[in-house]
Amino acid sequence: MTKMKSVLSLGLASAVLFTACNSGSETTEQTTTTETAQTVPAEQKVSNPIFVTEVGNAQDFPNAQLSFGNVTAMPQGDSVKVSFAFNVKNYQLKNQTTDSNSKVCNNSDKGQHIHFILDNKPYVALYEPKHEVVLAKNTEHHLLVFLSRSYHLSLKNKGAAAVMTFKIDGDGKLQKMDNPTTPMVFYSRPKGDYLGKDVDNLLFDFYVWNSSLATDGYKVKANIKGDGVDTTMVVTNWQPYFLKGLPMGKPSITLTLIDKDGNKVNGPETEVTREFNLSRDEPMKP
């Protein structure tokens, strides 16, 4: 059975619907545009269509600031324990974001936090402004941290995020390096396990560094794969979205930073894939 790929440019559209179509020797493609939705062909027949909608207005924290504090490294045999401290201003960790109930999506009962993303691996949520990791000697790393609302939506205002590039040398010492000046993209959500009603409204959020997005500039290509689904959308407006109707199981999203001509951008942290788990009922399948 062949798959038919669909590509959608996602900018200011308020809602996007990926409809199902039959795969086989013949296919029918239709594109319909209304004031609120676009309809594009999906890859294969799926039980439910996939929607992409804008999150809309979120509680704003224009003066919130996050920066690196003291960073230390302590050798432990072939590894090194690195301790990070962070400075947080005009933002209360552990508070519930006031509009969390209205978003109807996965929300942390521990409140607002920091997303700690090391080498574009799944983030660690920090409810205290500190964290420790164990790293191997003779390695280089890219670290992004940003302030997050309690429902995991990143703060995108200037000063609410910070990047550090560093290496651990053969003696276990941490050496800070110049941060890349090329555009980078870091994956945030969806992440982990979603059970029950949480599968209906998945926050799709990422962080762009050293660049903005535009229809005639850099863009983020997002390839969504799952049971019977292989859909690509091109995001030209850096804002959060909700994904609805993804198939249960272990779908994945691959983010690729591309230039105005659609070519993958050269440099560190320009492509990342994340798999996550969706289940309407317990127990969640492994």
C-alpha positions in Angstrom: 0.0 0.0 0.0 1.4 3.3 -1.1 1.3 6.5 1.0 0.3 9.8 -0.4 2.1 12.7 1.4 0.5 16.0 2.1 2.3 19.2 2.8 0.6 22.2 4.4 2.0 25.6 5.0 0.9 26.6 8.5 1.0 30.3 9.4 -2.0 32.3 10.3 -4.7 29.7 9.6 -6.9 29.3 12.6 -7.6 25.7 12.1 -6.4 22.9 9.8 -8.1 19.6 9.1 -6.3 16.6 7.7 -9.0 14.5 6.1 -8.8 10.8 5.4 -8.6 9.4 1.9 -8.4 5.8 0.6 -5.0 4.6 -0.5 -4.8 2.4 -3.6 -4.4 2.6 -7.3 -6.5 5.7 -7.5 -6.8 8.6 -5.1 -8.9 11.8 -5.0 -7.3 15.0 -3.8 -9.3 18.0 -2.8 -8.4 21.2 -1.1 -11.1 23.3 0.5 -10.6 26.7 2.2 -13.0 28.4 4.5 -12.6 31.2 7.0 -11.8 28.8 9.8 -10.3 25.6 8.2 -8.3 24.1 5.4 -8.8 20.6 4.2 -5.9 18.7 2.7 -5.5 15.0 1.8 -4.0 12.8 4.5 -1.7 9.8 3.9 -3.9 6.8 4.3 -7.4 6.1 5.6 -7.5 6.9 9.3 -10.3 6.6 11.8 -10.3 10.3 12.7 -9.1 13.4 10.9 -6.1 15.4 12.4 -6.7 19.0 13.3 -4.1 21.7 14.0 -5.5 24.8 15.7 -3.9 27.9 17.2 -3.6 27.9 21.0 -4.9 31.5 21.1 -4.2 34.1 23.8 -2.3 32.9 26.8 -1.5 34.6 30.1 1.5 36.9 29.3 4.5 37.5 31.5 6.4 40.2 29.5 8.9 41.0 32.3 9.8 37.4 33.1 13.5 36.7 33.0 15.7 33.6 33.1 19.5 33.4 33.1 22.3 31.1 34.1 23.7 31.4 37.6 26.6 29.4 38.9 27.7 26.3 37.0 30.1 23.8 38.5 31.6 20.5 37.4 32.8 17.7 39.7 34.6 14.7 38.2 33.3 11.3 39.2 35.6 8.7 37.5 35.0 8.7 33.8 32.0 11.0 34.2 31.4 14.5 35.6 28.5 15.8 37.7 27.5 19.2 36.4 25.4 21.4 38.7 23.4 24.3 37.3 21.8 27.2 39.1 19.4 29.6 37.5 18.2 33.2 38.1 14.5 33.7 37.8 13.0 37.2 37.9 9.4 38.4 37.7 8.0 34.8 37.5 6.9 32.4 40.2 7.9 28.8 39.8 5.3 26.3 41.2 2.4 28.7 40.6 -0.6 27.5 38.6 -0.9 29.7 35.5 -4.3 31.4 35.8 -5.6 30.4 32.4 -4.6 26.7 32.6 -8.2 25.4 33.0 -9.3 27.2 29.8 -6.7 25.5 27.7 -8.1 22.0 28.3 -4.8 20.3 27.8 -2.2 18.5 29.9 -1.3 20.6 32.9 1.3 20.1 35.6 -0.2 20.0 39.1 3.2 21.2 40.3 2.8 24.5 38.6 5.0 26.7 36.5 8.5 25.5 35.8 11.7 25.6 33.7 12.2 23.4 30.6 15.8 22.1 30.6 16.6 20.8 27.2 20.1 19.3 26.8 21.3 18.3 23.3 17.6 18.3 22.1 16.7 15.4 24.3 13.4 15.3 26.1 13.2 18.1 28.5 13.4 17.9 32.3 10.8 20.1 34.1 12.5 22.0 36.9 10.3 23.4 39.7 13.3 24.7 41.6 15.9 26.9 39.9 18.6 24.3 39.9 19.5 21.0 38.3 22.3 18.3 38.1 23.3 16.1 35.3 26.0 13.5 34.8 28.0 13.8 31.6 30.9 11.9 30.0 34.3 13.4 29.6 35.4 14.7 26.2 31.9 15.7 25.1 30.3 18.9 23.8 26.8 20.0 24.6 24.1 22.5 23.7 21.7 23.5 26.4 18.5 25.5 26.1 16.4 26.5 29.2 13.2 28.5 29.1 10.4 29.5 31.4 7.2 27.4 31.0 3.6 28.0 32.0 2.0 25.2 34.1 0.5 23.7 31.0 4.0 23.5 29.4 3.6 26.4 27.0 6.9 28.3 26.6 7.4 32.0 27.3 8.7 33.4 24.1 9.4 37.0 25.2 13.0 38.3 25.1 14.9 37.2 28.2 12.7 34.3 29.1 15.2 31.7 27.7 18.9 31.2 27.7 21.4 29.0 25.7 24.8 27.7 26.9 27.3 25.8 24.7 30.0 24.0 26.7 32.3 21.0 26.7 33.6 18.6 29.3 37.4 18.1 28.7 39.4 15.0 29.4 40.2 16.2 32.9 36.5 16.7 33.7 36.6 20.5 33.6 33.7 22.4 32.1 34.7 24.9 29.5 32.1 27.4 28.2 32.2 27.9 24.4 30.8 30.5 22.1 27.2 29.9 21.3 26.3 29.1 17.7 25.2 32.1 15.7 23.3 29.9 13.2 19.5 29.3 13.6 18.5 26.4 15.9 15.3 24.7 16.8 14.6 22.8 20.0 11.7 20.4 20.5 9.4 20.8 23.5 5.9 19.3 23.2 4.2 16.8 22.8 6.3 14.7 25.1 5.9 11.5 27.3 2.7 9.8 28.0 -0.9 11.0 27.4 -3.8 9.1 28.9 -7.6 9.6 28.7 -8.8 13.1 27.9 -5.3 14.4 27.6 -5.0 12.8 24.1 -7.6 15.1 22.7 -5.7 18.3 22.8 -1.9 18.0 22.4 0.2 21.1 22.8 2.6 21.4 19.9 5.4 23.8 20.9 9.1 24.3 20.1 11.7 26.9 20.6 13.5 28.8 17.8 16.9 30.4 18.6 18.9 32.9 16.5 16.1 33.4 14.1 12.5 34.2 13.5 10.1 32.4 11.1 8.5 33.8 8.0 6.9 32.7 4.8 9.9 34.1 2.9 12.6 33.2 5.5 13.4 30.4 7.9 10.6 27.8 8.5 10.1 24.7 10.6 9.0 21.6 8.8 7.1 19.2 11.1 6.6 15.6 9.9 3.9 13.8 11.9 3.9 10.0 11.7 1.6 7.5 13.3 -0.7 4.5 12.6 -1.8 5.3 9.1 -0.6 8.9 9.2 2.5 10.5 7.5 1.8 14.2 7.2 4.1 17.2 6.9 3.3 20.8 7.7 5.5 23.8 7.3 5.3 26.3 10.1 5.9 29.9 9.2 4.6 31.6 12.3 6.4 30.9 15.6 3.5 30.3 18.0 2.0 27.3 19.8 -0.6 25.0 18.3 -2.9 22.2 19.4 -2.9 18.9 17.6 -6.1 16.9 17.7 -7.1 13.5 16.4 -3.7 11.9 16.3 -3.8 8.1 16.2 -3.3 6.2 19.4 -0.1 4.4 20.0 3.4 5.9 19.5 3.2 8.7 17.0 6.3 10.8 16.3 7.1 14.3 15.2 10.3 15.3 13.3 11.2 19.0 13.3 13.5 20.3 10.6 14.7 23.9 10.3 14.6 24.9 6.6 15.6 28.0 4.7 13.4 30.1 2.3 14.1 27.6 -0.4 13.1 24.5 1.6 16.6 23.3 2.2 17.7 21.9 5.6 19.7 24.5 7.5 23.3 23.6 8.3 24.6 23.8 11.8 23.9 22.3 15.2 20.3 21.5 16.5 18.5 21.9 13.2 16.6 18.5 13.2 15.1 16.4 16.0 12.6 13.6 16.3 10.5 12.8 19.3 8.1 9.8 19.9 5.4 10.0 22.5 2.6 7.7 23.8 -1.1 8.1 23.4 -3.8 5.9 25.0 -7.4 6.5 25.7 -7.6 3.7 28.2 -5.5 2.1 30.8 -3.2 0.2 30.9 -1.0 2.2 28.4 0.6 -0.2 26.0 4.4 -0.4 26.2 
